[in-house]
Amino acid sequence: MSTVVEHGRTFAHVLAQLRTSRNLSQAKLARLCGVDHSYISRLEHGLRHPSVDFLCRLADVLELSETERTALFTAAGVVAPGVVLDELAAIERTLASALARIDALRGIVARRGRGQS
């Protein structure tokens, strides 16, 4: 199940929307996350801000899709781990390509140094 989360919503709103879409009370979500129900209430009222570890726990407990996870992390002002991994993979590909070009250029320079074209 995937919930459509509108962009630009506050973390409090996104959390409440995701929780209610799964028919969970604040108390039930709190139990599943191992926290007091008042903490979930404070999060949903914008009185507290979650740690990255707690965001990961919420995402796991709520069984969020990648889109929902990204929306939750973004609303909390945190880059979702999957986004970071995607960006790192893109950087790795770029670096691998650059290193391959450098190796090719070294080979050309070495051949020219030996009088070969």
WOUR-V936957 format. One line per field, one symbol per residue. phi: phi as a letter, one per 30 degrees, with the letter a starting at -180 (. if undefined). psi: psi as a letter, one per 40 degrees, with the letter a starting at -180 (. if undefined). burial: 1 if it has 24 or more other C-alpha atoms within 12 Angstrom, else 0. A space follows every 10 residues. Layout:
# WOUR-V936957
phi->???
psi->???
burial->???
This chain:
# WOUR-V936957
phi->.bcdcddidd eedddddddd dchcddddde eddibddddd edddcicbbd ddddeddedd ddhddddddd ddddddibdd eddddddddd dedddddddd dddddddddd dddcicc
psi->hhhhhhieii dddddddddd eefhiddddd ddefiidddd dddeeeeihi iddddddddd defiiddddd dddddefihi dddddddddd dddddddddd dddddddddd dddeei.
burial->0010100001 1111111110 0000010011 0010000011 1011000011 0001111110 0101010111 1111110101 0000000000 0000000000 0000000000 0000000
